[in-house]
Amino acid sequence: MPSFENTSDASELRGRLALALASARPRSPEALWQFVRSAYGLAVPRRAICPGHAAPMDYLVRAILHPGHDVVVWAPRGGAKTELGSVAAHLDSILRPGCQTRILGGSLDQSEKMYEYLTRKWDGAFAGLLAREPTARRTELVNGSAIEVLTQSARSVRGQRVHRLKCDEVDEFLPAVWQAAQFVTQSGHGSDGRWIPAQMEVFSTMHRPFGPMAELVDRLSPGDTPRGVSHERKRGGRSLTVAASDDDGASHSAPALLTWCLWEVIEPCPPERSCSRCPLWADCEGRARQAEGYLPIDDAIAQKARSSREAWQAEMLCLRPRADHLVFAQFDPARHVGPVAYAPSLPLYRTLDFGYANPFVCLWVQVEGDCGVRSADFGLARGARVTSPERERGVGLDTDVDLSRVRLRVIAEYVARERAIADHAREIAARDPGPVVRTFGDPAGWQRSDVTGTGPCQELARLGIRVRTPRAGILEGVELVRRLLKPRPVRGLDPFRGGQAGLVIDPSCRWLIRAFQEYHWDESSEGRRSERPAKDGADHPIDALRYLVTGLFLRRERVRERRW
């Protein structure tokens, strides 16, 4: 690149170079692949190995050749998510004059990583396109395009109005930042007068079963995705459709989901490697023979050897989220969710978790079987209602309670916010499918408000609903629910067919089902797991269920004290 002392001459040359590159815009997937290989030295894998998966090159085709709809990329660690995002940002800024791009990572380090990949691409011939030397956070081009790094804060994100937003490792986003990011993109004319459609791009693994990436993937269904050529994959019994836009600049209401895993990015397995002795064989089953990626096979073997099975499946195979942070990792919709109709011959219970800004939850549950306790009270603990902490002294959990011959049938749920207790009382009474034996609830419902001088339990009692509030620790209730989730033996004393578990939930109880899949142990800012579950939304339906099982099955016995 010759240098010129005359500034106007240098600007004119850079302008001509930018115009030449923009006019040479690749217009087919093959031309784009060749352009990326020549310009960046990247041979992006173009083959989808697993059924329903996409190839990494599919992302660039959609982002560059078919813009105008959001893209969600679910890919493994080392799956080139950040590198490909930087390529797309580089091409957008060159091929679409005036394109404004922002990079938002799960942390500032993650944002700067994509930006660092991007700044390397301005070396050589592309340096002439820069309006000035890039700073640590911002790059500006002579054609009016600009790329900037955002920090992981709501203040940094709010107020932005840009054509492109690239969110890297969205599972690490703060909830407030992720919410603010939904309103950042906006279509508009570029500096050459051409229309630039808005586009949000999300890149992440899915290592949090309760995180934003899981919510995004679960939300994408065949009816929500854009039209075009589609791929399908099964997850949780549903098909997830991946589709491309046919029209450049078309706008769609829902993102396209692109998924690839280790087998789309691993290097081709040579014939001299023995499949029968390969540690990857159980997952690979010969897929690597068809691969055309870059990740060394020996690296993949080492990663599998030093990781847990759950982490390997979530981080590298993109099969399912890690379950090691879930409180009820044994919950399986295939076993614990099924049609449950009201049975007049079985006792019916209500159980409540109070809330106003947080949801008020009511579950209707029937109990089937016998736990070996007096059937009139169906296992109700003597003195289950404890009115003060002092009365709990000398009382311990009877861990021998046998739930192997009991089944809870959750037949319906009611969830509502910002309504008065009287409104809830009328609603749940109207929804009762039959006579209710007892109603259980949160012990905090007895606390009197400074404003009204009463509490939810007192108000419900005046309306004819007496609430029993057994006091027990969270972990005691969790343990009882876990026992109900355990699979039953086909033979023996189990009176139920097929050896099913002791808890079955009707599919209409969507809040409770989702809560079981998201209820997780709390974590500190340093990533250390707490001994208590997190209170971030999934706890409300679970708390309601806990009050029921502790009220029904938690027997307490006196603990003998000896003075020393």
C-alpha positions as CSV (number, residue, x, y, z in Angstrom):
1,M,0.0,0.0,0.0
2,P,1.8,3.2,-1.1
3,S,1.8,6.2,1.3
4,F,0.8,9.7,0.3
5,E,1.8,12.9,1.9
6,N,-1.3,14.5,0.4
7,T,-4.2,13.6,2.7
8,S,-6.8,14.1,0.1
9,D,-5.1,11.7,-2.3
10,A,-4.9,9.0,0.4
11,S,-8.6,9.4,1.3
12,E,-9.5,9.2,-2.4
13,L,-7.5,6.0,-2.8
14,R,-9.1,4.4,0.3
15,G,-12.5,5.4,-1.0
16,R,-11.8,3.7,-4.4
17,L,-10.6,0.6,-2.6
18,A,-13.7,0.4,-0.4
19,L,-15.9,0.9,-3.4
20,A,-14.1,-1.9,-5.3
21,L,-14.4,-4.3,-2.4
22,A,-18.1,-3.5,-2.0
23,S,-18.9,-4.0,-5.7
24,A,-17.2,-7.4,-5.5
25,R,-19.7,-8.6,-3.0
26,P,-20.0,-12.4,-3.0
27,R,-23.5,-13.4,-4.2
28,S,-23.5,-17.2,-3.8
29,P,-22.5,-19.6,-1.0
30,E,-19.6,-20.9,-3.1
31,A,-18.3,-17.4,-3.9
32,L,-18.6,-16.4,-0.2
33,W,-16.7,-19.5,0.9
34,Q,-13.9,-18.8,-1.6
35,F,-13.8,-15.1,-0.5
36,V,-13.5,-16.0,3.2
37,R,-10.8,-18.6,2.4
38,S,-8.8,-16.1,0.3
39,A,-9.3,-13.0,2.5
40,Y,-9.0,-14.6,6.0
41,G,-7.3,-18.0,5.3
42,L,-10.3,-19.9,6.8
43,A,-11.7,-23.0,5.2
44,V,-15.0,-22.9,7.0
45,P,-16.6,-26.4,7.3
46,R,-19.5,-26.8,4.9
47,R,-20.8,-30.2,5.8
48,A,-23.5,-31.0,8.4
49,I,-22.7,-34.4,9.9
50,C,-25.5,-35.0,12.4
51,P,-29.1,-35.2,11.4
52,G,-30.8,-31.9,11.7
53,H,-27.6,-30.0,12.3
54,A,-26.2,-27.1,10.3
55,A,-22.7,-26.6,9.0
56,P,-20.7,-23.6,10.4
57,M,-20.7,-22.1,6.8
58,D,-24.5,-22.0,7.0
59,Y,-24.2,-19.2,9.5
60,L,-22.1,-17.0,7.2
61,V,-24.5,-17.7,4.3
62,R,-27.5,-16.5,6.3
63,A,-25.8,-13.6,8.0
64,I,-24.2,-12.1,4.8
65,L,-26.3,-13.3,1.9
66,H,-29.7,-13.5,3.5
67,P,-29.8,-10.7,6.2
68,G,-32.9,-9.4,7.9
69,H,-33.8,-12.1,10.5
70,D,-32.2,-12.9,13.8
71,V,-29.8,-15.9,14.0
72,V,-29.3,-18.1,17.1
73,V,-26.2,-20.3,17.0
74,W,-26.0,-23.2,19.4
75,A,-22.5,-24.6,19.0
76,P,-19.8,-26.4,21.1
77,R,-16.8,-25.0,22.9
78,G,-14.1,-24.4,20.3
79,G,-16.8,-24.4,17.6
80,A,-15.6,-21.2,15.9
81,K,-18.6,-19.2,17.1
82,T,-16.5,-16.1,18.0
83,E,-14.3,-16.3,14.9
84,L,-17.2,-16.6,12.6
85,G,-19.0,-13.7,14.3
86,S,-16.0,-11.5,13.7
87,V,-15.8,-12.5,10.0
88,A,-19.5,-11.6,9.6
89,A,-18.9,-8.2,11.4
90,H,-15.9,-7.5,9.1
91,L,-17.8,-8.3,6.0
92,D,-20.9,-6.4,7.0
93,S,-18.9,-3.3,7.7
94,I,-17.2,-3.5,4.3
95,L,-20.1,-4.6,2.1
96,R,-22.8,-2.5,3.7
97,P,-21.5,1.1,4.0
98,G,-22.7,2.8,7.1
99,C,-23.5,-0.5,8.9
100,Q,-23.3,0.0,12.7
101,T,-22.3,-3.1,14.6
102,R,-22.1,-3.7,18.4
103,I,-20.5,-6.6,20.1
104,L,-21.9,-7.7,23.5
105,G,-20.3,-10.6,25.3
106,G,-21.2,-12.5,28.5
107,S,-18.3,-10.6,30.0
108,L,-16.1,-7.8,28.9
109,D,-13.3,-10.3,28.2
110,Q,-15.7,-12.2,25.9
111,S,-16.6,-9.1,24.0
112,E,-13.0,-8.1,23.6
113,K,-12.2,-11.6,22.4
114,M,-14.4,-11.2,19.3
115,Y,-13.2,-7.6,18.8
116,E,-9.6,-8.8,19.0
117,Y,-10.3,-11.4,16.3
118,L,-11.9,-8.6,14.3
119,T,-9.0,-6.0,14.6
120,R,-6.6,-8.6,13.2
121,K,-8.5,-8.6,10.0
122,W,-7.7,-5.0,9.2
123,D,-4.1,-5.8,8.5
124,G,-2.8,-5.8,4.9
125,A,-5.1,-4.6,2.1
126,F,-8.0,-4.0,4.5
127,A,-6.1,-1.4,6.4
128,G,-6.9,1.1,3.7
129,L,-10.5,1.0,4.6
130,L,-10.0,2.4,8.1
131,A,-10.9,6.0,8.8
132,R,-8.5,6.1,11.7
133,E,-6.5,3.7,13.9
134,P,-8.8,1.5,15.8
135,T,-9.1,2.1,19.6
136,A,-9.5,-0.5,22.3
137,R,-13.3,-0.4,21.9
138,R,-14.2,1.2,18.5
139,T,-13.3,0.8,14.9
140,E,-14.4,3.3,12.2
141,L,-14.3,2.9,8.4
142,V,-14.1,5.5,5.7
143,N,-17.5,4.3,4.3
144,G,-19.2,5.3,7.5
145,S,-19.4,1.8,9.1
146,A,-18.4,1.4,12.8
147,I,-17.9,-1.5,15.2
148,E,-17.9,-1.0,19.0
149,V,-17.6,-3.2,22.1
150,L,-20.3,-2.9,24.7
151,T,-19.8,-3.8,28.4
152,Q,-22.1,-6.2,30.3
153,S,-24.3,-3.5,31.8
154,A,-27.8,-2.3,31.2
155,R,-26.5,1.3,31.0
156,S,-24.1,0.4,28.2
157,V,-26.8,-1.4,26.2
158,R,-29.7,1.0,26.7
159,G,-29.9,3.8,24.2
160,Q,-28.1,2.0,21.4
161,R,-29.8,1.9,18.0
162,V,-27.7,-0.2,15.5
163,H,-28.1,-2.5,12.5
164,R,-26.2,-5.4,14.0
165,L,-25.9,-6.8,17.5
166,K,-23.7,-9.8,18.2
167,C,-24.3,-11.5,21.5
168,D,-21.5,-13.9,22.4
169,E,-22.0,-16.5,25.2
170,V,-25.5,-15.4,26.0
171,D,-25.8,-17.9,28.8
172,E,-23.5,-15.7,30.8
173,F,-25.6,-12.5,30.4
174,L,-27.0,-10.7,33.3
175,P,-30.9,-10.8,33.1
176,A,-31.2,-7.0,33.0
177,V,-28.7,-6.8,30.2
178,W,-30.3,-9.6,28.2
179,Q,-33.6,-7.9,28.5
180,A,-32.2,-4.5,27.4
181,A,-30.5,-6.1,24.4
182,Q,-33.8,-7.1,22.9
183,F,-34.5,-3.5,21.9
184,V,-31.1,-2.5,20.4
185,T,-31.4,-3.4,16.7
186,Q,-33.0,-1.0,14.2
187,S,-33.1,-1.1,10.4
188,G,-32.1,2.0,8.5
189,H,-30.4,3.4,5.4
190,G,-26.6,3.1,5.1
191,S,-24.3,5.9,4.1
192,D,-24.8,4.9,0.4
193,G,-28.6,5.2,0.7
194,R,-29.2,1.4,0.7
195,W,-31.5,-0.2,3.2
196,I,-29.7,-2.2,6.0
197,P,-32.1,-4.6,7.7
198,A,-31.7,-5.0,11.5
199,Q,-30.3,-8.3,12.7
200,M,-29.5,-9.7,16.2
201,E,-27.1,-12.7,16.3
202,V,-26.7,-14.9,19.4
203,F,-23.8,-17.4,19.9
204,S,-23.6,-19.7,22.8
205,T,-23.2,-23.1,24.3
206,M,-26.2,-24.3,26.4
207,H,-24.6,-25.1,29.7
208,R,-27.4,-23.6,31.9
209,P,-30.7,-25.6,31.6
210,F,-32.4,-22.6,33.2
211,G,-30.6,-19.9,31.2
212,P,-31.6,-17.6,28.3
213,M,-30.1,-20.0,25.6
214,A,-32.3,-22.8,26.8
215,E,-35.3,-20.5,26.7
216,L,-34.4,-19.4,23.1
217,V,-34.1,-22.9,21.8
218,D,-37.2,-24.1,23.5
219,R,-39.2,-21.2,22.0
220,L,-38.2,-22.0,18.4
221,S,-40.7,-24.3,16.9
222,P,-41.8,-25.1,13.3
223,G,-44.5,-22.4,13.4
224,D,-42.1,-19.7,14.6
225,T,-39.2,-20.0,12.2
226,P,-38.6,-18.2,8.9
227,R,-39.5,-19.8,5.6
228,G,-36.9,-21.3,3.3
229,V,-34.8,-24.4,3.2
230,S,-35.2,-26.1,6.6
231,H,-33.4,-28.6,8.8
232,E,-35.1,-30.4,11.6
233,R,-33.8,-31.9,14.8
234,K,-35.5,-33.5,17.7
235,R,-35.3,-32.1,21.2
236,G,-37.7,-33.0,24.0
237,G,-40.0,-34.7,21.5
238,R,-40.4,-31.6,19.3
239,S,-39.0,-30.7,15.9
240,L,-36.9,-27.5,15.8
241,T,-36.9,-26.1,12.3
242,V,-34.0,-24.1,10.9
243,A,-34.8,-22.0,7.9
244,A,-33.2,-19.5,5.6
245,S,-34.6,-16.3,4.2
246,D,-35.1,-16.3,0.5
247,D,-35.0,-12.5,0.1
248,D,-32.1,-10.3,0.9
249,G,-33.3,-7.7,3.3
250,A,-36.5,-9.6,4.3
251,S,-37.5,-9.2,7.9
252,H,-38.9,-12.0,10.1
253,S,-40.4,-12.1,13.5
254,A,-38.4,-15.1,14.9
255,P,-34.8,-16.2,14.8
256,A,-33.4,-19.0,12.8
257,L,-31.8,-21.7,14.9
258,L,-28.5,-23.1,13.7
259,T,-27.0,-26.0,15.7
260,W,-23.7,-27.7,15.1
261,C,-21.6,-29.9,17.5
262,L,-18.1,-31.4,17.7
263,W,-18.6,-33.6,14.7
264,E,-19.2,-30.6,12.4
265,V,-15.9,-29.0,13.4
266,I,-13.6,-32.0,14.1
267,E,-10.8,-32.8,11.7
268,P,-11.3,-35.7,9.3
269,C,-10.5,-39.0,10.9
270,P,-7.8,-40.8,8.8
271,P,-8.2,-44.5,7.9
272,E,-5.2,-45.5,10.1
273,R,-7.1,-44.7,13.3
274,S,-8.9,-47.6,14.8
275,C,-12.5,-47.0,15.6
276,S,-12.8,-49.9,18.0
277,R,-9.9,-48.5,20.2
278,C,-11.0,-44.9,20.0
279,P,-12.3,-43.2,23.2
280,L,-14.7,-41.2,21.1
281,W,-16.3,-44.1,19.4
282,A,-19.4,-44.3,21.7
283,D,-20.4,-40.8,20.6
284,C,-18.8,-40.6,17.2
285,E,-19.9,-44.0,15.6
286,G,-17.9,-43.1,12.6
287,R,-19.1,-39.5,12.1
288,A,-15.5,-38.1,12.2
289,R,-14.8,-40.1,9.0
290,Q,-17.1,-37.7,7.1
291,A,-15.9,-34.5,8.9
292,E,-14.1,-31.6,7.2
293,G,-13.3,-29.5,10.2
294,Y,-10.2,-28.3,12.0
295,L,-10.3,-29.4,15.7
296,P,-7.6,-32.0,16.4
297,I,-9.0,-35.4,17.3
298,D,-6.4,-35.8,20.0
299,D,-7.6,-32.6,21.6
300,A,-11.1,-33.9,21.6
301,I,-10.0,-37.1,23.3
302,A,-8.2,-35.2,26.0
303,Q,-11.2,-32.9,26.7
304,K,-13.5,-35.9,27.0
305,A,-11.1,-37.7,29.4
306,R,-10.9,-34.7,31.8
307,S,-14.6,-33.7,31.8
308,S,-17.7,-35.2,33.3
309,R,-20.2,-37.0,31.0
310,E,-22.8,-34.3,31.5
311,A,-20.3,-31.5,30.7
312,W,-19.1,-33.3,27.6
313,Q,-22.6,-33.8,26.3
314,A,-23.6,-30.2,26.9
315,E,-20.4,-28.4,26.0
316,M,-19.3,-30.5,23.0
317,L,-22.1,-32.6,21.7
318,C,-24.9,-30.0,22.2
319,L,-27.3,-32.8,23.3
320,R,-28.7,-31.3,26.4
321,P,-27.8,-28.8,29.2
322,R,-25.7,-29.9,32.1
323,A,-27.8,-31.2,34.9
324,D,-25.3,-31.1,37.7
325,H,-26.6,-27.7,38.9
326,L,-30.3,-28.9,38.9
327,V,-31.9,-29.8,42.2
328,F,-34.1,-32.4,40.5
329,A,-31.7,-33.8,37.9
330,Q,-33.7,-37.0,37.9
331,F,-36.9,-35.3,36.6
332,D,-37.8,-36.8,33.2
333,P,-40.8,-35.5,31.3
334,A,-41.1,-38.9,29.6
335,R,-41.7,-40.5,33.0
336,H,-43.1,-37.8,35.2
337,V,-45.5,-36.0,32.8
338,G,-48.7,-37.6,31.5
339,P,-52.4,-37.1,31.3
340,V,-54.0,-37.1,34.8
341,A,-57.7,-36.8,35.2
342,Y,-59.6,-36.1,38.4
343,A,-60.5,-39.3,40.2
344,P,-63.5,-38.9,42.6
345,S,-62.3,-41.9,44.6
346,L,-59.0,-40.3,45.6
347,P,-58.5,-37.5,48.2
348,L,-57.9,-34.0,46.7
349,Y,-55.6,-31.4,48.1
350,R,-54.7,-27.8,47.4
351,T,-51.3,-26.3,48.0
352,L,-50.4,-22.7,47.8
353,D,-47.4,-20.4,47.5
354,F,-48.3,-16.8,48.2
355,G,-47.2,-13.9,46.1
356,Y,-48.3,-10.5,44.7
357,A,-45.4,-9.2,42.5
358,N,-44.1,-12.8,42.5
359,P,-46.7,-15.3,41.3
360,F,-49.4,-16.7,43.5
361,V,-49.4,-20.5,42.8
362,C,-52.1,-23.1,43.6
363,L,-51.7,-26.8,42.7
364,W,-54.4,-29.4,42.9
365,V,-53.0,-32.8,43.8
366,Q,-54.5,-36.2,44.4
367,V,-52.8,-38.9,46.4
368,E,-52.9,-42.5,45.4
369,G,-51.8,-45.4,47.5
370,D,-50.8,-45.8,51.1
371,C,-47.8,-44.6,53.1
372,G,-48.6,-46.8,56.1
373,V,-49.9,-43.9,58.2
374,R,-53.5,-43.4,59.4
375,S,-55.5,-42.9,56.2
376,A,-57.9,-40.3,57.7
377,D,-55.0,-37.8,57.9
378,F,-53.0,-39.5,55.1
379,G,-49.7,-39.1,56.8
380,L,-50.3,-35.7,58.4
381,A,-47.7,-35.2,61.0
382,R,-48.9,-34.7,64.5
383,G,-48.1,-31.1,65.4
384,A,-47.2,-30.4,61.8
385,R,-48.1,-26.8,62.3
386,V,-45.4,-25.2,64.4
387,T,-46.1,-21.6,65.6
388,S,-42.6,-20.6,66.7
389,P,-39.0,-21.7,66.2
390,E,-38.8,-22.6,69.9
391,R,-41.4,-25.4,69.4
392,E,-39.1,-27.0,66.8
393,R,-36.4,-27.7,69.4
394,G,-36.2,-31.3,70.2
395,V,-38.0,-32.3,67.0
396,G,-36.2,-34.2,64.1
397,L,-37.1,-35.5,60.7
398,D,-38.2,-39.2,60.5
399,T,-36.0,-40.2,57.6
400,D,-37.6,-43.7,57.5
401,V,-40.9,-42.5,56.0
402,D,-41.7,-44.9,53.2
403,L,-43.1,-43.3,50.0
404,S,-42.6,-46.3,47.7
405,R,-46.3,-47.1,47.7
406,V,-47.5,-43.5,47.2
407,R,-48.2,-41.6,44.0
408,L,-48.9,-37.9,43.8
409,R,-51.1,-36.9,40.8
410,V,-50.8,-33.1,40.0
411,I,-54.0,-32.6,38.0
412,A,-54.1,-28.8,37.6
413,E,-52.4,-25.5,38.5
414,Y,-53.3,-21.8,38.8
415,V,-50.7,-19.1,38.5
416,A,-51.4,-15.3,38.7
417,R,-49.8,-12.1,39.7
418,E,-50.9,-8.8,41.2
419,R,-54.3,-9.9,42.4
420,A,-55.9,-9.6,45.8
421,I,-56.3,-12.7,48.0
422,A,-60.0,-12.5,47.7
423,D,-59.7,-12.7,43.9
424,H,-57.5,-15.7,44.3
425,A,-59.9,-17.4,46.7
426,R,-62.8,-17.0,44.3
427,E,-60.7,-18.3,41.4
428,I,-59.4,-21.4,43.1
429,A,-62.8,-22.2,44.6
430,A,-64.3,-22.0,41.1
431,R,-61.6,-24.3,39.7
432,D,-61.9,-27.0,42.3
433,P,-62.7,-30.3,40.4
434,G,-64.2,-31.8,43.6
435,P,-64.3,-31.6,47.4
436,V,-60.9,-30.6,48.9
437,V,-59.7,-32.5,51.9
438,R,-57.1,-29.9,53.0
439,T,-55.2,-26.9,51.8
440,F,-51.5,-26.4,52.6
441,G,-49.5,-23.2,52.3
442,D,-46.5,-21.2,53.1
443,P,-46.0,-20.6,56.8
444,A,-45.1,-17.0,56.0
445,G,-48.7,-16.5,55.2
446,W,-49.4,-16.0,58.9
447,Q,-47.3,-12.9,59.0
448,R,-49.5,-9.8,59.4
449,S,-49.0,-6.8,57.1
450,D,-48.3,-3.4,58.8
451,V,-50.8,-1.9,56.5
452,T,-53.8,-4.3,56.7
453,G,-53.0,-5.9,60.0
454,T,-53.7,-9.3,58.5
455,G,-52.0,-12.0,56.4
456,P,-53.0,-14.2,53.5
457,C,-53.8,-17.2,55.8
458,Q,-56.1,-15.0,58.0
459,E,-57.8,-13.6,54.9
460,L,-58.4,-17.0,53.3
461,A,-59.7,-18.3,56.6
462,R,-62.4,-15.6,56.6
463,L,-63.3,-16.7,53.1
464,G,-63.8,-20.3,54.2
465,I,-60.4,-21.7,53.2
466,R,-58.4,-22.9,56.1
467,V,-54.7,-23.3,55.3
468,R,-52.4,-25.7,57.1
469,T,-48.8,-24.5,57.2
470,P,-46.3,-27.2,58.1
471,R,-42.9,-25.8,59.0
472,A,-39.9,-27.7,57.6
473,G,-36.6,-26.8,56.1
474,I,-36.3,-26.4,52.3
475,L,-34.0,-29.4,52.0
476,E,-36.4,-31.7,53.9
477,G,-39.1,-31.0,51.4
478,V,-36.6,-31.4,48.5
479,E,-35.7,-34.8,49.8
480,L,-39.3,-36.0,50.0
481,V,-39.9,-34.8,46.4
482,R,-36.8,-36.6,45.3
483,R,-38.1,-39.8,46.8
484,L,-41.3,-39.4,44.8
485,L,-39.3,-38.9,41.6
486,K,-37.4,-42.2,41.9
487,P,-38.3,-44.9,39.5
488,R,-40.3,-47.8,41.0
489,P,-39.4,-51.4,40.5
490,V,-41.6,-53.4,38.2
491,R,-41.9,-56.2,40.7
492,G,-42.4,-56.2,44.5
493,L,-44.7,-54.0,46.5
494,D,-45.3,-51.3,43.9
495,P,-49.0,-51.4,43.1
496,F,-48.6,-49.2,40.0
497,R,-48.2,-50.5,36.5
498,G,-44.9,-50.3,34.7
499,G,-42.7,-49.3,37.7
500,Q,-43.5,-45.6,37.2
501,A,-42.3,-42.9,39.6
502,G,-44.3,-41.6,42.5
503,L,-45.1,-38.2,40.9
504,V,-47.0,-37.6,37.7
505,I,-47.9,-34.2,36.4
506,D,-50.6,-33.4,33.9
507,P,-49.2,-31.6,30.7
508,S,-51.5,-28.6,31.4
509,C,-49.3,-27.8,34.5
510,R,-46.7,-26.0,32.4
511,W,-45.4,-23.8,35.2
512,L,-44.7,-26.7,37.4
513,I,-43.1,-28.8,34.7
514,R,-40.8,-25.9,33.7
515,A,-40.0,-25.3,37.3
516,F,-38.8,-28.9,37.7
517,Q,-36.5,-28.4,34.7
518,E,-35.1,-25.1,35.9
519,Y,-35.0,-25.4,39.7
520,H,-31.3,-25.2,40.5
521,W,-28.7,-24.6,43.3
522,D,-27.8,-21.1,43.9
523,E,-24.2,-19.9,42.9
524,S,-22.0,-17.2,44.3
525,S,-20.4,-14.6,42.0
526,E,-17.2,-16.8,42.1
527,G,-19.2,-19.8,40.8
528,R,-19.3,-21.7,44.0
529,R,-22.5,-23.7,44.5
530,S,-24.6,-22.9,47.5
531,E,-26.3,-25.5,49.7
532,R,-29.7,-23.9,49.0
533,P,-31.7,-23.6,45.8
534,A,-31.8,-20.3,43.9
535,K,-34.9,-18.1,44.2
536,D,-35.2,-16.8,40.7
537,G,-38.7,-17.8,39.6
538,A,-38.7,-21.6,39.4
539,D,-38.9,-21.8,43.1
540,H,-42.6,-20.8,43.4
541,P,-44.3,-23.9,42.0
542,I,-41.8,-26.1,43.7
543,D,-42.3,-24.4,47.0
544,A,-46.1,-25.0,46.7
545,L,-45.4,-28.7,46.2
546,R,-43.0,-28.8,49.1
547,Y,-45.6,-27.5,51.5
548,L,-47.9,-30.4,50.4
549,V,-45.4,-33.2,50.8
550,T,-44.1,-32.0,54.1
551,G,-47.6,-31.6,55.4
552,L,-48.6,-35.0,54.3
553,F,-45.5,-37.1,54.8
554,L,-43.1,-35.4,57.1
555,R,-43.4,-37.2,60.4
556,R,-41.5,-35.7,63.3
557,E,-40.2,-37.5,66.4
558,R,-38.9,-36.3,69.7
559,V,-35.1,-36.1,70.0
560,R,-33.8,-37.1,73.4
561,E,-31.4,-34.6,74.8
562,R,-28.7,-35.6,77.3
563,R,-26.9,-33.0,79.4
564,W,-23.2,-33.3,79.9
